[in-house]
Amino acid sequence: MNPQIPQLTPAQAADRTEAVLLDVREADEVAESRIAGSTHIPLGKLAVRTFELDRGRAIITVCRSGGRSAQAAQFLASQGYDVANLTGGMTAWIADGRPVITR
């Protein structure tokens, strides 16, 4: 049974200042733009790099549009992490006028 993963809007995610924003996009995507303070672990490396995440902090997964981050959130939830997904990913974050760091 898959746990139900909370879906957060950009405004809700921005309000969760205690949470780790986990960007699961590829390195070239992150180089284009990223959320300040986010942690980058590509989805394909998440299973072997999960140890880098603090189990005591909530995690909000982020990708370009929400698909890969939803997969990451399901995986992390299955590993016992407190996790939510940013609905619409970076596309929604930028459309909402949220700040990003660009190259």
Biopython code that builds the backbone (N, CA, C, O; Angstrom):
import numpy as np
from Bio.PDB.StructureBuilder import StructureBuilder

atoms = [
    (1, "MET", "N", (0.835, -1.184, 0.000)),
    (1, "MET", "CA", (0.000, 0.000, 0.000)),
    (1, "MET", "C", (0.881, 1.249, 0.000)),
    (1, "MET", "O", (1.797, 1.371, 0.814)),
    (2, "ASN", "N", (0.598, 2.175, -0.918)),
    (2, "ASN", "CA", (1.357, 3.414, -1.006)),
    (2, "ASN", "C", (0.817, 4.438, -0.022)),
    (2, "ASN", "O", (-0.388, 4.689, 0.017)),
    (3, "PRO", "N", (1.696, 5.028, 0.768)),
    (3, "PRO", "CA", (1.215, 6.080, 1.669)),
    (3, "PRO", "C", (0.796, 7.304, 0.851)),
    (3, "PRO", "O", (1.368, 7.587, -0.202)),
    (4, "GLN", "N", (-0.192, 8.010, 1.342)),
    (4, "GLN", "CA", (-0.634, 9.235, 0.680)),
    (4, "GLN", "C", (0.370, 10.342, 0.996)),
    (4, "GLN", "O", (0.599, 10.660, 2.163)),
    (5, "ILE", "N", (0.955, 10.916, -0.022)),
    (5, "ILE", "CA", (1.955, 11.959, 0.156)),
    (5, "ILE", "C", (1.272, 13.322, 0.093)),
    (5, "ILE", "O", (0.566, 13.605, -0.875)),
    (6, "PRO", "N", (1.465, 14.170, 1.098)),
    (6, "PRO", "CA", (0.892, 15.524, 1.031)),
    (6, "PRO", "C", (1.454, 16.292, -0.167)),
    (6, "PRO", "O", (2.645, 16.206, -0.467)),
    (7, "GLN", "N", (0.596, 17.030, -0.837)),
    (7, "GLN", "CA", (0.978, 17.852, -1.982)),
    (7, "GLN", "C", (0.908, 19.310, -1.545)),
    (7, "GLN", "O", (-0.142, 19.775, -1.101)),
    (8, "LEU", "N", (2.014, 20.030, -1.666)),
    (8, "LEU", "CA", (2.072, 21.411, -1.220)),
    (8, "LEU", "C", (2.136, 22.374, -2.397)),
    (8, "LEU", "O", (2.782, 22.093, -3.407)),
    (9, "THR", "N", (1.467, 23.503, -2.260)),
    (9, "THR", "CA", (1.600, 24.582, -3.240)),
    (9, "THR", "C", (2.934, 25.286, -2.980)),
    (9, "THR", "O", (3.535, 25.094, -1.923)),
    (10, "PRO", "N", (3.402, 26.097, -3.932)),
    (10, "PRO", "CA", (4.629, 26.851, -3.664)),
    (10, "PRO", "C", (4.530, 27.706, -2.393)),
    (10, "PRO", "O", (5.494, 27.783, -1.633)),
    (11, "ALA", "N", (3.386, 28.343, -2.154)),
    (11, "ALA", "CA", (3.224, 29.170, -0.956)),
    (11, "ALA", "C", (3.330, 28.320, 0.314)),
    (11, "ALA", "O", (3.978, 28.723, 1.279)),
    (12, "GLN", "N", (2.699, 27.153, 0.311)),
    (12, "GLN", "CA", (2.772, 26.266, 1.476)),
    (12, "GLN", "C", (4.203, 25.782, 1.701)),
    (12, "GLN", "O", (4.677, 25.736, 2.836)),
    (13, "ALA", "N", (4.889, 25.421, 0.613)),
    (13, "ALA", "CA", (6.273, 24.946, 0.729)),
    (13, "ALA", "C", (7.176, 26.063, 1.260)),
    (13, "ALA", "O", (8.036, 25.816, 2.106)),
    (14, "ALA", "N", (6.987, 27.271, 0.774)),
    (14, "ALA", "CA", (7.808, 28.400, 1.218)),
    (14, "ALA", "C", (7.597, 28.685, 2.703)),
    (14, "ALA", "O", (8.516, 29.137, 3.386)),
    (15, "ASP", "N", (6.393, 28.424, 3.204)),
    (15, "ASP", "CA", (6.093, 28.642, 4.619)),
    (15, "ASP", "C", (6.716, 27.588, 5.527)),
    (15, "ASP", "O", (6.860, 27.811, 6.729)),
    (16, "ARG", "N", (7.083, 26.452, 4.966)),
    (16, "ARG", "CA", (7.649, 25.357, 5.766)),
    (16, "ARG", "C", (9.163, 25.540, 5.908)),
    (16, "ARG", "O", (9.944, 24.727, 5.414)),
    (17, "THR", "N", (9.563, 26.609, 6.582)),
    (17, "THR", "CA", (10.986, 26.954, 6.668)),
    (17, "THR", "C", (11.804, 25.917, 7.443)),
    (17, "THR", "O", (13.029, 25.886, 7.329)),
    (18, "GLU", "N", (11.134, 25.072, 8.227)),
    (18, "GLU", "CA", (11.854, 24.038, 8.985)),
    (18, "GLU", "C", (12.181, 22.828, 8.118)),
    (18, "GLU", "O", (12.997, 21.993, 8.508)),
    (19, "ALA", "N", (11.562, 22.725, 6.964)),
    (19, "ALA", "CA", (11.727, 21.548, 6.101)),
    (19, "ALA", "C", (12.937, 21.683, 5.185)),
    (19, "ALA", "O", (13.365, 22.786, 4.845)),
    (20, "VAL", "N", (13.471, 20.538, 4.797)),
    (20, "VAL", "CA", (14.530, 20.470, 3.792)),
    (20, "VAL", "C", (13.851, 20.435, 2.426)),
    (20, "VAL", "O", (12.985, 19.596, 2.178)),
    (21, "LEU", "N", (14.250, 21.351, 1.538)),
    (21, "LEU", "CA", (13.785, 21.297, 0.154)),
    (21, "LEU", "C", (14.769, 20.418, -0.605)),
    (21, "LEU", "O", (15.929, 20.790, -0.783)),
    (22, "LEU", "N", (14.315, 19.269, -1.047)),
    (22, "LEU", "CA", (15.172, 18.295, -1.718)),
    (22, "LEU", "C", (14.900, 18.333, -3.212)),
    (22, "LEU", "O", (13.840, 17.904, -3.669)),
    (23, "ASP", "N", (15.857, 18.846, -3.968)),
    (23, "ASP", "CA", (15.745, 18.958, -5.420)),
    (23, "ASP", "C", (16.278, 17.669, -6.037)),
    (23, "ASP", "O", (17.455, 17.346, -5.877)),
    (24, "VAL", "N", (15.420, 16.932, -6.740)),
    (24, "VAL", "CA", (15.819, 15.637, -7.299)),
    (24, "VAL", "C", (16.055, 15.698, -8.812)),
    (24, "VAL", "O", (16.128, 14.665, -9.477)),
    (25, "ARG", "N", (16.174, 16.915, -9.346)),
    (25, "ARG", "CA", (16.445, 17.065, -10.778)),
    (25, "ARG", "C", (17.897, 16.720, -11.088)),
    (25, "ARG", "O", (18.707, 16.524, -10.181)),
    (26, "GLU", "N", (18.214, 16.648, -12.371)),
    (26, "GLU", "CA", (19.582, 16.384, -12.808)),
    (26, "GLU", "C", (20.434, 17.643, -12.618)),
    (26, "GLU", "O", (19.908, 18.751, -12.517)),
    (27, "ALA", "N", (21.752, 17.457, -12.572)),
    (27, "ALA", "CA", (22.678, 18.562, -12.293)),
    (27, "ALA", "C", (22.527, 19.718, -13.281)),
    (27, "ALA", "O", (22.600, 20.880, -12.881)),
    (28, "ASP", "N", (22.319, 19.420, -14.561)),
    (28, "ASP", "CA", (22.195, 20.504, -15.542)),
    (28, "ASP", "C", (20.936, 21.338, -15.301)),
    (28, "ASP", "O", (20.940, 22.545, -15.543)),
    (29, "GLU", "N", (19.873, 20.714, -14.833)),
    (29, "GLU", "CA", (18.645, 21.449, -14.524)),
    (29, "GLU", "C", (18.856, 22.356, -13.311)),
    (29, "GLU", "O", (18.411, 23.503, -13.304)),
    (30, "VAL", "N", (19.533, 21.840, -12.292)),
    (30, "VAL", "CA", (19.790, 22.607, -11.077)),
    (30, "VAL", "C", (20.719, 23.781, -11.397)),
    (30, "VAL", "O", (20.594, 24.849, -10.798)),
    (31, "ALA", "N", (21.649, 23.588, -12.338)),
    (31, "ALA", "CA", (22.562, 24.667, -12.720)),
    (31, "ALA", "C", (21.805, 25.836, -13.352)),
    (31, "ALA", "O", (22.242, 26.982, -13.246)),
    (32, "GLU", "N", (20.680, 25.560, -14.003)),
    (32, "GLU", "CA", (19.873, 26.615, -14.631)),
    (32, "GLU", "C", (19.178, 27.481, -13.587)),
    (32, "GLU", "O", (19.229, 28.708, -13.660)),
    (33, "SER", "N", (18.532, 26.844, -12.621)),
    (33, "SER", "CA", (17.852, 27.568, -11.548)),
    (33, "SER", "C", (17.568, 26.612, -10.406)),
    (33, "SER", "O", (17.316, 25.424, -10.605)),
    (34, "ARG", "N", (17.617, 27.168, -9.204)),
    (34, "ARG", "CA", (17.331, 26.361, -8.027)),
    (34, "ARG", "C", (16.775, 27.253, -6.931)),
    (34, "ARG", "O", (16.902, 28.476, -6.977)),
    (35, "ILE", "N", (16.157, 26.617, -5.943)),
    (35, "ILE", "CA", (15.635, 27.333, -4.786)),
    (35, "ILE", "C", (16.784, 27.494, -3.798)),
    (35, "ILE", "O", (17.475, 26.527, -3.477)),
    (36, "ALA", "N", (16.984, 28.709, -3.320)),
    (36, "ALA", "CA", (18.066, 28.981, -2.362)),
    (36, "ALA", "C", (17.943, 28.063, -1.154)),
    (36, "ALA", "O", (16.862, 27.892, -0.591)),
    (37, "GLY", "N", (19.065, 27.479, -0.770)),
    (37, "GLY", "CA", (19.087, 26.623, 0.406)),
    (37, "GLY", "C", (18.637, 25.193, 0.176)),
    (37, "GLY", "O", (18.646, 24.381, 1.101)),
    (38, "SER", "N", (18.242, 24.877, -1.057)),
    (38, "SER", "CA", (17.784, 23.512, -1.333)),
    (38, "SER", "C", (18.964, 22.543, -1.349)),
    (38, "SER", "O", (20.107, 22.931, -1.590)),
    (39, "THR", "N", (18.658, 21.284, -1.089)),
    (39, "THR", "CA", (19.633, 20.201, -1.143)),
    (39, "THR", "C", (19.426, 19.476, -2.464)),
    (39, "THR", "O", (18.290, 19.188, -2.841)),
    (40, "HIS", "N", (20.516, 19.176, -3.172)),
    (40, "HIS", "CA", (20.401, 18.509, -4.469)),
    (40, "HIS", "C", (20.892, 17.066, -4.389)),
    (40, "HIS", "O", (22.065, 16.808, -4.121)),
    (41, "ILE", "N", (19.980, 16.139, -4.625)),
    (41, "ILE", "CA", (20.328, 14.727, -4.807)),
    (41, "ILE", "C", (19.483, 14.245, -5.987)),
    (41, "ILE", "O", (18.266, 14.126, -5.846)),
    (42, "PRO", "N", (20.089, 13.964, -7.149)),
    (42, "PRO", "CA", (19.299, 13.504, -8.302)),
    (42, "PRO", "C", (18.503, 12.244, -7.961)),
    (42, "PRO", "O", (18.962, 11.398, -7.194)),
    (43, "LEU", "N", (17.321, 12.131, -8.534)),
    (43, "LEU", "CA", (16.454, 10.985, -8.262)),
    (43, "LEU", "C", (17.190, 9.659, -8.435)),
    (43, "LEU", "O", (17.026, 8.751, -7.620)),
    (44, "GLY", "N", (17.986, 9.540, -9.473)),
    (44, "GLY", "CA", (18.695, 8.299, -9.749)),
    (44, "GLY", "C", (19.735, 7.918, -8.705)),
    (44, "GLY", "O", (20.170, 6.768, -8.651)),
    (45, "LYS", "N", (20.135, 8.876, -7.876)),
    (45, "LYS", "CA", (21.137, 8.604, -6.830)),
    (45, "LYS", "C", (20.529, 8.604, -5.428)),
    (45, "LYS", "O", (21.232, 8.377, -4.443)),
    (46, "LEU", "N", (19.225, 8.860, -5.341)),
    (46, "LEU", "CA", (18.596, 9.019, -4.028)),
    (46, "LEU", "C", (18.736, 7.778, -3.151)),
    (46, "LEU", "O", (19.023, 7.899, -1.960)),
    (47, "ALA", "N", (18.542, 6.605, -3.709)),
    (47, "ALA", "CA", (18.583, 5.378, -2.897)),
    (47, "ALA", "C", (19.937, 5.180, -2.223)),
    (47, "ALA", "O", (19.999, 4.650, -1.114)),
    (48, "VAL", "N", (21.027, 5.598, -2.879)),
    (48, "VAL", "CA", (22.358, 5.404, -2.291)),
    (48, "VAL", "C", (22.830, 6.620, -1.505)),
    (48, "VAL", "O", (23.869, 6.563, -0.847)),
    (49, "ARG", "N", (22.079, 7.727, -1.564)),
    (49, "ARG", "CA", (22.484, 8.931, -0.836)),
    (49, "ARG", "C", (21.476, 9.352, 0.240)),
    (49, "ARG", "O", (21.592, 10.437, 0.809)),
    (50, "THR", "N", (20.498, 8.500, 0.513)),
    (50, "THR", "CA", (19.486, 8.812, 1.518)),
    (50, "THR", "C", (20.119, 9.127, 2.869)),
    (50, "THR", "O", (19.591, 9.941, 3.627)),
    (51, "PHE", "N", (21.244, 8.489, 3.173)),
    (51, "PHE", "CA", (21.918, 8.714, 4.457)),
    (51, "PHE", "C", (22.293, 10.184, 4.673)),
    (51, "PHE", "O", (22.534, 10.591, 5.810)),
    (52, "GLU", "N", (22.347, 10.985, 3.604)),
    (52, "GLU", "CA", (22.705, 12.399, 3.718)),
    (52, "GLU", "C", (21.563, 13.247, 4.293)),
    (52, "GLU", "O", (21.773, 14.396, 4.684)),
    (53, "LEU", "N", (20.359, 12.676, 4.341)),
    (53, "LEU", "CA", (19.184, 13.424, 4.796)),
    (53, "LEU", "C", (18.960, 13.236, 6.293)),
    (53, "LEU", "O", (19.168, 12.149, 6.833)),
    (54, "ASP", "N", (18.537, 14.299, 6.947)),
    (54, "ASP", "CA", (18.272, 14.303, 8.381)),
    (54, "ASP", "C", (16.874, 13.734, 8.635)),
    (54, "ASP", "O", (15.876, 14.330, 8.229)),
    (55, "ARG", "N", (16.803, 12.595, 9.299)),
    (55, "ARG", "CA", (15.502, 11.968, 9.593)),
    (55, "ARG", "C", (14.647, 12.805, 10.534)),
    (55, "ARG", "O", (13.438, 12.593, 10.627)),
    (56, "GLY", "N", (15.262, 13.749, 11.228)),
    (56, "GLY", "CA", (14.537, 14.582, 12.176)),
    (56, "GLY", "C", (13.859, 15.793, 11.543)),
    (56, "GLY", "O", (13.154, 16.533, 12.227)),
    (57, "ARG", "N", (14.064, 15.998, 10.258)),
    (57, "ARG", "CA", (13.464, 17.151, 9.576)),
    (57, "ARG", "C", (12.523, 16.686, 8.476)),
    (57, "ARG", "O", (12.774, 15.685, 7.806)),
    (58, "ALA", "N", (11.436, 17.427, 8.301)),
    (58, "ALA", "CA", (10.521, 17.143, 7.195)),
    (58, "ALA", "C", (11.243, 17.450, 5.883)),
    (58, "ALA", "O", (12.126, 18.306, 5.833)),
    (59, "ILE", "N", (10.856, 16.745, 4.834)),
    (59, "ILE", "CA", (11.455, 16.922, 3.514)),
    (59, "ILE", "C", (10.356, 17.277, 2.520)),
    (59, "ILE", "O", (9.286, 16.669, 2.518)),
    (60, "ILE", "N", (10.631, 18.261, 1.681)),
    (60, "ILE", "CA", (9.734, 18.606, 0.577)),
    (60, "ILE", "C", (10.503, 18.323, -0.704)),
    (60, "ILE", "O", (11.536, 18.941, -0.964)),
    (61, "THR", "N", (10.002, 17.392, -1.501)),
    (61, "THR", "CA", (10.674, 17.020, -2.739)),
    (61, "THR", "C", (10.279, 17.967, -3.866)),
    (61, "THR", "O", (9.135, 18.414, -3.953)),
    (62, "VAL", "N", (11.261, 18.264, -4.735)),
    (62, "VAL", "CA", (11.093, 19.225, -5.822)),
    (62, "VAL", "C", (11.733, 18.665, -7.088)),
    (62, "VAL", "O", (12.823, 18.095, -7.036)),
    (63, "CYS", "N", (11.054, 18.829, -8.229)),
    (63, "CYS", "CA", (11.659, 18.553, -9.531)),
    (63, "CYS", "C", (11.150, 19.622, -10.502)),
    (63, "CYS", "O", (10.737, 20.696, -10.065)),
    (64, "ARG", "N", (11.172, 19.352, -11.797)),
    (64, "ARG", "CA", (10.732, 20.361, -12.761)),
    (64, "ARG", "C", (9.229, 20.576, -12.699)),
    (64, "ARG", "O", (8.756, 21.709, -12.609)),
    (65, "SER", "N", (8.463, 19.448, -12.749)),
    (65, "SER", "CA", (7.005, 19.595, -12.826)),
    (65, "SER", "C", (6.232, 18.788, -11.785)),
    (65, "SER", "O", (5.006, 18.883, -11.723)),
    (66, "GLY", "N", (6.921, 18.001, -10.973)),
    (66, "GLY", "CA", (6.257, 17.268, -9.904)),
    (66, "GLY", "C", (6.241, 15.758, -10.049)),
    (66, "GLY", "O", (5.859, 15.061, -9.109)),
    (67, "GLY", "N", (6.643, 15.230, -11.196)),
    (67, "GLY", "CA", (6.614, 13.783, -11.415)),
    (67, "GLY", "C", (7.739, 13.038, -10.719)),
    (67, "GLY", "O", (7.493, 12.103, -9.958)),
    (68, "ARG", "N", (8.973, 13.451, -10.978)),
    (68, "ARG", "CA", (10.117, 12.783, -10.343)),
    (68, "ARG", "C", (10.098, 12.998, -8.836)),
    (68, "ARG", "O", (10.445, 12.103, -8.066)),
    (69, "SER", "N", (9.687, 14.199, -8.421)),
    (69, "SER", "CA", (9.651, 14.464, -6.978)),
    (69, "SER", "C", (8.586, 13.620, -6.297)),
    (69, "SER", "O", (8.749, 13.244, -5.136)),
    (70, "ALA", "N", (7.492, 13.314, -7.001)),
    (70, "ALA", "CA", (6.471, 12.430, -6.429)),
    (70, "ALA", "C", (7.049, 11.030, -6.223)),
    (70, "ALA", "O", (6.766, 10.383, -5.215)),
    (71, "GLN", "N", (7.864, 10.560, -7.181)),
    (71, "GLN", "CA", (8.524, 9.259, -7.034)),
    (71, "GLN", "C", (9.480, 9.286, -5.840)),
    (71, "GLN", "O", (9.519, 8.354, -5.037)),
    (72, "ALA", "N", (10.248, 10.374, -5.741)),
    (72, "ALA", "CA", (11.197, 10.508, -4.627)),
    (72, "ALA", "C", (10.450, 10.524, -3.296)),
    (72, "ALA", "O", (10.889, 9.903, -2.328)),
    (73, "ALA", "N", (9.326, 11.231, -3.248)),
    (73, "ALA", "CA", (8.539, 11.314, -2.014)),
    (73, "ALA", "C", (8.016, 9.940, -1.612)),
    (73, "ALA", "O", (8.053, 9.586, -0.434)),
    (74, "GLN", "N", (7.535, 9.171, -2.570)),
    (74, "GLN", "CA", (7.051, 7.818, -2.266)),
    (74, "GLN", "C", (8.181, 6.963, -1.704)),
    (74, "GLN", "O", (7.997, 6.241, -0.724)),
    (75, "PHE", "N", (9.347, 7.049, -2.329)),
    (75, "PHE", "CA", (10.499, 6.277, -1.853)),
    (75, "PHE", "C", (10.872, 6.683, -0.435)),
    (75, "PHE", "O", (11.056, 5.828, 0.432)),
    (76, "LEU", "N", (10.984, 7.989, -0.198)),
    (76, "LEU", "CA", (11.376, 8.465, 1.132)),
    (76, "LEU", "C", (10.341, 8.099, 2.189)),
    (76, "LEU", "O", (10.698, 7.737, 3.311)),
    (77, "ALA", "N", (9.072, 8.192, 1.840)),
    (77, "ALA", "CA", (8.011, 7.799, 2.779)),
    (77, "ALA", "C", (8.154, 6.323, 3.137)),
    (77, "ALA", "O", (7.957, 5.939, 4.290)),
    (78, "SER", "N", (8.495, 5.499, 2.150)),
    (78, "SER", "CA", (8.662, 4.060, 2.411)),
    (78, "SER", "C", (9.866, 3.788, 3.306)),
    (78, "SER", "O", (9.961, 2.725, 3.920)),
    (79, "GLN", "N", (10.783, 4.748, 3.379)),
    (79, "GLN", "CA", (11.963, 4.629, 4.238)),
    (79, "GLN", "C", (11.750, 5.287, 5.603)),
    (79, "GLN", "O", (12.668, 5.345, 6.421)),
    (80, "GLY", "N", (10.526, 5.783, 5.842)),
    (80, "GLY", "CA", (10.193, 6.343, 7.142)),
    (80, "GLY", "C", (10.385, 7.845, 7.293)),
    (80, "GLY", "O", (10.297, 8.369, 8.403)),
    (81, "TYR", "N", (10.644, 8.543, 6.194)),
    (81, "TYR", "CA", (10.814, 9.992, 6.272)),
    (81, "TYR", "C", (9.464, 10.699, 6.268)),
    (81, "TYR", "O", (8.491, 10.206, 5.698)),
    (82, "ASP", "N", (9.421, 11.867, 6.915)),
    (82, "ASP", "CA", (8.268, 12.763, 6.899)),
    (82, "ASP", "C", (8.428, 13.603, 5.633)),
    (82, "ASP", "O", (9.291, 14.479, 5.575)),
    (83, "VAL", "N", (7.602, 13.342, 4.623)),
    (83, "VAL", "CA", (7.843, 13.938, 3.315)),
    (83, "VAL", "C", (6.566, 14.489, 2.690)),
    (83, "VAL", "O", (5.469, 13.976, 2.911)),
    (84, "ALA", "N", (6.742, 15.544, 1.907)),
    (84, "ALA", "CA", (5.671, 16.127, 1.097)),
    (84, "ALA", "C", (6.261, 16.439, -0.272)),
    (84, "ALA", "O", (7.481, 16.485, -0.434)),
    (85, "ASN", "N", (5.397, 16.652, -1.251)),
    (85, "ASN", "CA", (5.827, 16.928, -2.622)),
    (85, "ASN", "C", (5.371, 18.327, -3.024)),
    (85, "ASN", "O", (4.249, 18.731, -2.719)),
    (86, "LEU", "N", (6.247, 19.066, -3.712)),
    (86, "LEU", "CA", (5.884, 20.373, -4.251)),
    (86, "LEU", "C", (5.099, 20.152, -5.538)),
    (86, "LEU", "O", (5.669, 19.759, -6.555)),
    (87, "THR", "N", (3.794, 20.403, -5.495)),
    (87, "THR", "CA", (2.932, 20.236, -6.660)),
    (87, "THR", "C", (3.370, 21.187, -7.764)),
    (87, "THR", "O", (3.504, 22.390, -7.542)),
    (88, "GLY", "N", (3.592, 20.643, -8.951)),
    (88, "GLY", "CA", (3.975, 21.478, -10.090)),
    (88, "GLY", "C", (5.452, 21.812, -10.147)),
    (88, "GLY", "O", (5.910, 22.432, -11.107)),
    (89, "GLY", "N", (6.203, 21.410, -9.131)),
    (89, "GLY", "CA", (7.654, 21.563, -9.131)),
    (89, "GLY", "C", (8.154, 22.985, -9.338)),
    (89, "GLY", "O", (7.493, 23.958, -8.976)),
    (90, "MET", "N", (9.342, 23.075, -9.931)),
    (90, "MET", "CA", (9.962, 24.379, -10.178)),
    (90, "MET", "C", (9.116, 25.228, -11.121)),
    (90, "MET", "O", (9.104, 26.454, -11.009)),
    (91, "THR", "N", (8.413, 24.591, -12.042)),
    (91, "THR", "CA", (7.548, 25.328, -12.956)),
    (91, "THR", "C", (6.518, 26.136, -12.172)),
    (91, "THR", "O", (6.305, 27.316, -12.454)),
    (92, "ALA", "N", (5.883, 25.505, -11.192)),
    (92, "ALA", "CA", (4.883, 26.189, -10.365)),
    (92, "ALA", "C", (5.546, 27.211, -9.446)),
    (92, "ALA", "O", (5.013, 28.302, -9.243)),
    (93, "TRP", "N", (6.709, 26.861, -8.888)),
    (93, "TRP", "CA", (7.434, 27.764, -7.987)),
    (93, "TRP", "C", (7.737, 29.090, -8.702)),
    (93, "TRP", "O", (7.487, 30.168, -8.163)),
    (94, "ILE", "N", (8.272, 28.991, -9.910)),
    (94, "ILE", "CA", (8.625, 30.184, -10.689)),
    (94, "ILE", "C", (7.368, 30.937, -11.122)),
    (94, "ILE", "O", (7.326, 32.165, -11.047)),
    (95, "ALA", "N", (6.352, 30.216, -11.569)),
    (95, "ALA", "CA", (5.093, 30.846, -11.992)),
    (95, "ALA", "C", (4.438, 31.610, -10.844)),
    (95, "ALA", "O", (3.736, 32.596, -11.067)),
    (96, "ASP", "N", (4.673, 31.148, -9.613)),
    (96, "ASP", "CA", (4.116, 31.785, -8.434)),
    (96, "ASP", "C", (4.943, 33.010, -7.990)),
    (96, "ASP", "O", (4.608, 33.682, -7.014)),
    (97, "GLY", "N", (6.018, 33.276, -8.724)),
    (97, "GLY", "CA", (6.855, 34.428, -8.406)),
    (97, "GLY", "C", (7.820, 34.212, -7.257)),
    (97, "GLY", "O", (8.334, 35.170, -6.681)),
    (98, "ARG", "N", (8.067, 32.944, -6.920)),
    (98, "ARG", "CA", (8.993, 32.627, -5.819)),
    (98, "ARG", "C", (10.435, 32.815, -6.283)),
    (98, "ARG", "O", (10.742, 32.613, -7.458)),
    (99, "PRO", "N", (11.320, 33.202, -5.364)),
    (99, "PRO", "CA", (12.708, 33.478, -5.770)),
    (99, "PRO", "C", (13.487, 32.214, -6.114)),
    (99, "PRO", "O", (13.289, 31.152, -5.523)),
    (100, "VAL", "N", (14.378, 32.367, -7.090)),
    (100, "VAL", "CA", (15.284, 31.280, -7.469)),
    (100, "VAL", "C", (16.681, 31.872, -7.671)),
    (100, "VAL", "O", (16.853, 33.073, -7.882)),
    (101, "ILE", "N", (17.651, 30.993, -7.599)),
    (101, "ILE", "CA", (19.028, 31.357, -7.916)),
    (101, "ILE", "C", (19.285, 30.850, -9.333)),
    (101, "ILE", "O", (19.050, 29.677, -9.624)),
    (102, "THR", "N", (19.761, 31.718, -10.206)),
    (102, "THR", "CA", (20.070, 31.315, -11.578)),
    (102, "THR", "C", (21.566, 31.469, -11.808)),
    (102, "THR", "O", (22.272, 32.114, -11.033)),
    (103, "ARG", "N", (22.023, 30.867, -12.883)),
    (103, "ARG", "CA", (23.471, 30.955, -13.106)),
    (103, "ARG", "C", (23.911, 32.339, -13.455)),
    (103, "ARG", "O", (25.100, 32.573, -13.671)),
]
sb = StructureBuilder()
sb.init_structure("model")
sb.init_model(0)
sb.init_chain("A")
sb.init_seg("    ")
for serial, (resi, resn, name, xyz) in enumerate(atoms, 1):
    if name == "N":
        sb.init_residue(resn, " ", resi, " ")
    sb.init_atom(name, np.array(xyz, "f"), 0.0, 1.0, " ", f" {name:<3s}", serial, name[0])
structure = sb.get_structure()
